[in-house]
Amino acid sequence: MEAANLKMQEGNTLGAIKDYTSALAIDPNLVDAYYGRGSVFAELLTYDKALADFNKAIELDSSIAIAFFNRGVVYNAKGYHKLAITDFNRYVAMRPKDPQGYLARAEYYQQQGLQALANQDYKKVSGLEPINADGYVSRSEVKLILGDTAGAIDDISKCIEKKPQYTKAYLFRAQLYSNTGQTTQAIDDLDLVILNDRRNVKALITRGLLYNENGVVQAAIEDFRRVLAIDSKLPDIWFELGYNLLELKEYDEAIMAFQNSLVTGVADTELAYYNKGVAEFNSKKRVEACKSMKRAGSMGADHLANYCD
């Protein structure tokens, strides 16, 4: 059993299944082996085998709350919604102080269009006292769903107090600060993340966009350049870089950035061609500019009429 559990933790799912099966060959009533193997089957989306093992585990020991939870997840994935909600109800009854049960049930209610019931479970979670830093993250997310942004910030701050190295918490709080117009606080959190992880693309993008929104164009450009040095296949960031370079009248670099946004698959190609054309006109590249404006659709019509043959 220990070997099987270790293999499961290491991601060796096939090895874990083999070891759980060997354990059951020795002792066919080994509850933990049925639960463990069922969990692996569920992870592999082999739902029928997972259900068979969870059913056997519960038959042997109906006090294993987590078996009801996982079986409910599998039932829901297979579309057996009434069976899923029955298992989630059992789990909540057995572990009324565990927010995960309420969260799973709330997600189920939302899937069924039962928002009022989902909100009842979210409110229950918001009233539970977290037992660890991760719990504060979950409660913060729930408070945000319920529209309590101040409460969400307070909870994520408590998470950071308990686990100051938790990058996800700083990123989440930065987003909350940004959403409430607290730009300085948001950038402070992002600075801490980037200080500890200079290649954190999400933090760099978020900070770059905040700089951009607040007119700190050069700082935005530097962050976008850093992002693209890490991952050059981000069309939206190439576009943002081009737009900011255009603002600073760095036309040749802007042309390259808009071209890269097009090559990597930017969604709004007409706008990208339009901005590229503007940069090309300003860079005295009239022929290239007219070609870009032709591809810009209606946005390029005036330029075509006034400056192109």
C-alpha positions in Angstrom: 0.0 0.0 0.0 2.8 2.5 0.9 4.5 1.8 -2.5 1.2 2.3 -4.3 0.5 5.6 -2.5 4.0 6.8 -3.2 3.7 6.0 -6.9 0.4 7.9 -7.0 2.1 10.9 -5.5 4.9 10.7 -8.0 2.4 10.6 -10.9 3.1 6.9 -11.8 -0.6 6.1 -12.2 -0.1 2.7 -13.9 2.4 1.6 -11.3 0.0 2.7 -8.6 -2.9 0.7 -10.1 -0.7 -2.4 -10.3 0.3 -2.1 -6.7 -3.2 -1.5 -5.5 -4.4 -4.5 -7.5 -1.6 -6.6 -6.0 -2.6 -5.5 -2.5 -6.2 -6.5 -3.2 -5.1 -9.9 -4.4 -3.7 -10.5 -0.9 -6.6 -8.9 1.0 -9.8 -8.4 -1.1 -11.3 -6.4 1.8 -8.6 -3.7 1.9 -10.7 -0.6 1.8 -7.8 1.9 1.3 -6.7 -0.1 -1.8 -10.2 0.2 -3.4 -10.3 3.9 -2.6 -6.8 4.5 -3.8 -7.3 2.6 -7.1 -10.6 4.3 -7.6 -8.9 7.7 -7.2 -6.3 6.8 -9.8 -9.0 5.6 -12.2 -10.9 8.8 -11.7 -7.8 10.9 -12.4 -7.4 8.9 -15.7 -11.1 9.6 -16.5 -11.8 5.8 -16.4 -15.0 6.5 -14.7 -16.7 3.1 -14.7 -13.7 1.4 -13.0 -13.5 4.3 -10.6 -17.2 3.9 -9.6 -16.8 0.2 -9.1 -13.9 0.8 -6.7 -15.5 3.6 -4.8 -18.7 1.6 -4.5 -16.7 -1.3 -3.0 -14.8 0.9 -0.6 -18.1 2.4 0.6 -19.7 -1.0 0.9 -16.8 -2.1 3.1 -16.7 1.1 5.2 -19.4 3.7 4.8 -17.6 6.1 7.2 -15.1 7.1 4.5 -16.4 10.6 3.7 -13.9 11.3 1.0 -15.0 8.3 -0.9 -18.5 9.8 -1.1 -17.0 13.1 -2.3 -14.9 11.5 -5.1 -17.8 9.3 -6.1 -20.0 12.4 -6.4 -17.4 14.0 -8.7 -17.4 10.9 -10.9 -21.2 10.7 -10.9 -21.4 14.3 -11.9 -18.9 13.8 -14.7 -20.9 10.9 -16.1 -24.1 12.9 -16.0 -25.7 11.0 -13.0 -26.7 14.3 -11.4 -29.1 13.0 -8.8 -26.6 10.4 -7.6 -23.9 13.1 -7.5 -25.9 15.5 -5.3 -26.8 12.7 -3.0 -23.1 12.0 -2.4 -22.2 15.7 -2.0 -25.0 15.9 0.6 -23.6 13.0 2.4 -20.1 14.4 2.4 -21.3 17.8 3.7 -23.3 16.0 6.5 -20.2 14.0 7.5 -17.8 16.9 7.2 -19.8 20.1 7.8 -16.7 22.2 8.5 -14.9 21.3 5.3 -15.5 24.0 2.6 -14.7 21.7 -0.2 -18.0 19.9 0.1 -20.0 23.1 -0.1 -17.8 24.3 -3.0 -18.4 21.1 -5.0 -22.1 21.2 -4.3 -22.3 24.9 -5.2 -20.5 24.1 -8.5 -23.1 21.4 -9.2 -25.9 23.8 -8.4 -24.5 26.3 -10.8 -24.2 23.7 -13.5 -27.9 23.0 -13.0 -28.9 26.7 -13.1 -29.7 26.7 -9.4 -27.9 29.9 -8.5 -29.9 30.6 -5.3 -28.8 27.2 -3.8 -25.3 27.7 -5.0 -25.2 31.1 -3.2 -26.4 29.4 0.0 -23.4 27.1 -0.1 -21.1 30.0 -0.9 -22.4 31.8 2.2 -21.8 28.8 4.3 -18.2 28.7 3.1 -17.8 32.4 3.8 -18.8 31.7 7.4 -16.3 28.9 8.0 -13.0 29.6 9.7 -10.1 28.4 7.5 -7.7 25.9 9.0 -4.8 26.9 6.8 -3.5 29.4 4.2 -5.2 27.6 1.3 -8.5 27.9 3.1 -8.2 31.7 3.2 -7.7 31.6 -0.6 -10.8 29.6 -1.1 -12.8 31.8 1.2 -11.5 34.9 -0.5 -12.6 33.5 -3.9 -16.1 32.8 -2.4 -16.4 36.3 -1.0 -15.5 37.7 -4.4 -18.3 35.6 -5.9 -20.7 37.0 -3.3 -19.6 40.6 -4.2 -17.7 41.2 -1.0 -14.4 42.5 -2.5 -13.2 44.1 0.7 -13.7 40.8 2.5 -11.9 39.0 -0.3 -8.9 41.3 0.1 -8.9 40.8 3.9 -8.9 37.0 3.6 -6.2 36.9 0.9 -4.1 39.2 3.2 -4.5 36.8 6.0 -3.4 34.0 3.7 -0.2 36.0 2.9 0.4 36.5 6.7 0.3 32.8 7.2 2.2 31.9 4.0 4.3 34.9 2.8 5.9 32.9 0.1 2.6 32.0 -1.6 2.8 33.5 -5.1 -0.8 32.7 -6.0 -2.0 34.8 -3.1 -0.1 37.9 -4.2 -1.2 37.6 -7.8 -4.9 37.2 -6.6 -4.6 40.2 -4.3 -3.0 42.3 -7.0 -5.9 41.6 -9.3 -8.4 42.5 -6.5 -6.5 45.8 -5.8 -6.5 46.5 -9.6 -10.2 45.9 -9.8 -10.9 48.4 -7.1 -8.6 51.1 -8.4 -5.8 50.5 -5.9 -3.1 50.5 -8.5 -0.2 51.3 -6.2 -1.0 48.4 -3.9 -1.5 46.1 -6.9 1.9 47.0 -8.4 3.6 46.6 -5.0 2.3 43.0 -4.8 3.4 42.3 -8.4 6.8 43.7 -7.6 7.2 41.2 -4.8 6.3 38.3 -7.1 8.7 39.4 -9.8 11.4 40.1 -7.4 11.3 36.4 -6.3 10.5 35.1 -9.8 11.9 37.2 -12.6 10.3 34.9 -15.2 6.7 35.0 -13.8 4.9 35.8 -17.1 1.5 36.3 -15.4 2.9 38.9 -13.0 4.8 40.7 -15.7 1.8 40.9 -18.0 -0.5 42.1 -15.2 2.0 44.8 -14.2 2.6 45.8 -17.8 -1.1 46.3 -18.4 -1.5 48.3 -15.2 1.4 50.5 -16.2 -0.3 50.9 -19.6 -3.6 51.8 -18.1 -2.0 54.5 -16.0 0.1 56.0 -18.7 3.5 54.8 -17.6 4.3 53.8 -21.1 8.0 53.1 -20.9 7.6 50.8 -17.9 4.8 48.9 -19.7 7.1 48.5 -22.7 9.8 47.0 -20.5 7.5 44.5 -18.9 6.1 43.4 -22.3 9.6 43.0 -23.7 10.5 40.8 -20.7 7.4 38.7 -21.3 8.1 38.2 -24.9 11.8 37.3 -24.2 10.3 34.4 -22.2 7.5 33.5 -24.5 7.5 35.0 -28.0 4.2 33.4 -29.1 1.8 35.8 -27.3 -0.1 37.8 -30.0 -1.9 40.1 -27.5 1.3 41.1 -25.8 3.0 41.8 -29.2 0.0 44.0 -30.0 0.2 45.8 -26.6 3.9 46.3 -27.2 3.3 47.7 -30.6 0.6 50.1 -29.4 2.9 51.5 -26.7 5.8 51.9 -29.1 3.4 53.8 -31.4 2.6 56.1 -28.5 6.3 56.8 -28.1 6.7 57.3 -31.8 9.2 54.4 -32.1 7.7 53.5 -35.4 10.1 50.9 -36.7 9.9 48.8 -33.6 6.1 49.2 -33.5 5.9 47.9 -37.1 7.8 44.8 -36.1 5.6 44.3 -33.0 2.4 44.5 -34.9 3.8 42.2 -37.6 4.7 39.7 -34.9 1.2 40.0 -33.4 -0.2 39.0 -36.8 2.2 36.1 -37.3 1.4 34.7 -33.9 -2.4 34.9 -34.4 -3.8 38.1 -32.9 -7.6 38.0 -32.9 -8.4 41.5 -34.3 -6.2 41.4 -37.5 -7.8 44.5 -39.0 -6.9 46.6 -36.0 -3.4 45.2 -36.1 -3.0 46.0 -39.8 -4.4 49.5 -39.2 -1.9 50.3 -36.4 0.9 48.7 -38.4 -0.1 50.9 -41.4 -0.1 54.1 -39.2 3.4 53.2 -38.0 4.5 52.6 -41.6 3.1 55.9 -42.8 5.0 57.7 -40.0 8.1 55.8 -40.9 7.8 57.0 -44.5 7.1 53.5 -45.8 4.2 54.5 -48.0 3.9 51.4 -50.1 3.9 49.0 -47.1 1.5 51.3 -45.3 -1.0 51.2 -48.2 -0.8 47.4 -48.2 -1.5 47.3 -44.5 -4.4 49.7 -44.8 -6.0 47.6 -47.5 -6.0 44.7 -45.1 -7.4 46.9 -42.3 -10.9 46.8 -43.8 -13.1 49.8 -43.1 -10.7 51.3 -40.6 -8.1 51.8 -43.4 -10.6 53.4 -45.9 -9.7 57.0 -45.1 -6.0 56.4 -45.4 -6.5 54.6 -48.7 -8.5 57.4 -50.1 -6.2 60.2 -49.0 -2.7 58.8 -49.3 -2.8 55.7 -51.5 -3.4 55.4 -55.3 
